[in-house]
């Protein structure tokens, strides 16, 4: 029996560091405090700093990506040891927390078996989340399928459980449902497509003080959609992964809205119901906040006023900022813009999910055959050789 190894003396930079357990809760602003998540059954239940408590799979993903990128060998944040020649943190010894041995989706759907099933939504579990595409990767995958170069998507956030393009026509047609429900805008910059969220501000608003008066019509034309033309209720159809990928519907109402106009949306992807409800609430808020459009002309060249730019027109009488949506070049630059009101995203709240049904065991009649087989070698005198073969499952 070999003796127990004795502790070695401390040598600075003598041993690599292993991360035996690192991860982040799937909750809003989870990286602010990655060691906590809400657990009603625990005295240590807490939300990360400045979190509103909504679920955020993309926060968990970005935290993991940042760690894996930062600790790669040769990076400035992971210097090599002069003692053993390897990096300070061993990139092959980064162990994520947590991949549960309980299979997804039985966990978290089998709440009748596991009392911690409710914690999965906002916890550190990677089961059922890690394989889901983020929006940036999905956008570039669609562009690649249509032979287009990758776009810049570093400002795009969000995840889906899946996405289906059942009737492929063009990249634009495949991307439009994503852009609509996730509030994405796209512009061309330096020969590249750049995607970002409509609420993202790259720079302060440009103040437009010089306008061109056209041959006819007003200098600034403002159109504001009346209340009765805006939806008071919206419904979103999607595919629900926790209902055996059957069709699901989310419904949201606009409090205080006049009229009974209803808008039906269809998303050709897979969403959890809580996420679908949050996205639909955001969509309905945007329709009301961004109800005003402007049309005006500015002198040429005015290259800064391009699709995607944020402008402000003091002469219009509106204190709002406007997002440039269309440019028509001629002797003057005709600009179309819509109101760029910023809507805070609705939290992704967890919803009750059905308990996974246990498949019934169907027992049928056994299959039996009588066999008259030849006598085996060395069995002596002839005897009855009848045999029975029976089979049944289960």
C-alpha positions, 0 to 999 in steps of 0.5 A, spaced: 500 500 500 503 506 497 503 512 503 499 518 502 502 523 498 505 529 503 503 536 501 508 540 497 511 546 499 508 553 496 511 555 490 509 562 487 506 560 480 507 553 481 500 550 479 495 551 474 488 553 477 482 549 476 475 552 476 471 546 478 464 550 478 463 556 475 456 558 472 451 564 472 443 563 473 439 564 467 436 571 470 436 578 468 443 581 470 445 574 472 453 576 471 452 581 476 452 576 482 453 569 479 452 565 485 445 567 487 438 565 484 431 566 486 429 560 490 423 560 495 425 554 499 431 557 501 434 562 506 439 564 501 434 566 495 436 572 492 436 576 485 443 579 482 444 586 483 439 591 479 436 585 477 428 585 475 427 578 476 425 576 469 429 570 466 434 571 461 438 565 458 442 570 454 445 573 460 447 566 462 450 564 455 454 571 455 457 570 462 459 563 459 462 565 453 466 571 456 469 566 461 471 561 455 474 567 451 478 570 457 481 564 459 484 561 453 491 560 452 495 565 450 490 571 452 493 577 456 488 575 462 491 568 462 499 569 462 503 563 462 507 560 468 515 561 468 515 554 473 511 549 469 510 553 462 503 552 462 497 558 463 495 560 469 488 558 469 488 551 465 483 552 459 481 544 459 479 544 467 473 549 466 467 545 469 461 549 468 455 548 473 451 545 472 449 539 467 444 535 471 443 528 470 436 528 470 434 528 463 430 534 460 425 535 459 423 530 464 426 535 469 423 540 470 417 537 467 416 532 472 415 536 478 411 530 481 418 527 482 423 533 484 421 538 488 426 543 485 423 543 478 421 550 479 428 553 480 430 550 473 427 557 470 432 562 473 437 557 476 444 555 473 442 549 469 444 548 462 439 542 460 434 545 455 438 551 454 445 550 452 443 548 445 438 553 444 440 558 438 441 565 440 439 571 435 445 573 433 447 566 431 440 564 428 441 571 423 447 569 421 445 561 419 439 564 415 444 569 411 449 563 410 443 558 408 442 564 402 449 565 400 450 571 404 456 573 408 455 574 416 452 580 419 455 584 425 450 581 430 454 583 437 449 588 439 443 583 438 441 579 444 435 574 445 434 566 444 429 562 441 428 554 442 428 553 435 426 556 428 423 553 422 423 556 415 417 552 412 417 556 405 424 558 403 423 564 399 429 570 401 433 571 407 429 577 408 422 573 408 426 568 413 428 574 418 422 579 418 418 575 423 425 575 428 426 582 426 418 584 428 417 580 434 424 582 437 424 589 435 431 588 430 433 594 425 438 593 420 442 598 416 448 597 411 455 600 414 461 599 410 459 594 406 456 590 412 449 588 414 449 591 422 443 588 426 441 591 433 435 592 437 430 598 436 431 601 443 439 601 442 442 608 441 449 608 438 450 616 439 446 622 441 440 624 436 442 629 431 438 635 431 436 637 424 435 645 423 436 645 416 430 643 411 428 643 404 422 646 402 419 642 396 415 644 390 409 642 394 406 640 400 409 642 407 416 642 409 415 637 415 409 632 414 407 629 421 402 623 421 400 620 428 395 614 428 389 615 431 387 610 437 382 606 434 387 604 428 391 601 434 390 594 437 387 594 444 389 586 444 394 582 441 395 575 440 401 571 438 401 564 435 408 560 437 410 552 438 410 551 445 416 546 447 413 544 454 407 542 450 410 536 446 411 542 441 404 543 440 401 550 438 401 555 443 398 562 444 399 568 448 395 574 449 396 581 451 391 587 453 393 594 452 390 597 459 386 604 457 386 602 450 380 605 446 376 600 441 376 593 440 381 592 435 385 585 435 392 584 432 394 576 430 401 575 430 404 568 428 411 566 429 414 560 426 419 558 431 419 555 438 418 559 444 416 558 452 410 561 454 413 566 459 418 568 453 412 569 448 408 573 453 413 578 454 415 579 447 408 580 445 407 585 451 413 589 448 411 589 441 404 592 443 407 597 447 412 599 441 406 600 437 403 605 441 409 609 443 412 609 436 405 611 433 408 618 429 411 618 423 415 624 420 417 626 412 421 631 411 427 633 406 434 636 408 440 639 403 445 634 400 449 630 402 448 630 409 451 623 410 450 622 417 442 622 416 442 615 414 437 609 415 438 607 422 440 614 425 436 618 430 434 625 429 430 630 432 426 636 429 425 642 433 421 645 428 416 639 428 414 641 435 415 634 437 420 633 443 421 626 441 426 623 437 425 619 431 429 613 427 430 614 420 427 608 416 428 610 409 432 615 404 430 617 397 436 621 394 435 627 389 436 634 389 435 634 396 435 628 401 428 626 402 427 622 409 422 618 412 422 617 420 418 614 425 418 615 433 423 612 437 420 612 443 424 607 448 420 601 451 423 598 457 423 590 455 418 586 459 420 581 464 420 574 462 416 571 467 415 564 469 409 560 468 406 554 470 407 548 465 404 541 465 406 535 469 409 531 464 405 525 463 407 518 464 406 514 458 402 508 459 404 501 459 400 497 454 400 490 455 398 485 449 397 478 448 403 474 448 406 471 442 407 463 443 409 458 438 409 450 439 415 447 436 417 440 434 424 440 434 429 434 432 432 431 438 439 433 440 445 430 439 447 425 445 440 425 448 439 418 448 432 414 446 427 418 442 422 422 447 417 428 446 421 434 442 415 439 443 418 446 445 414 452 446 417 459 444 413 465 447 415 473 446 412 479 450 413 486 450 414 489 456 
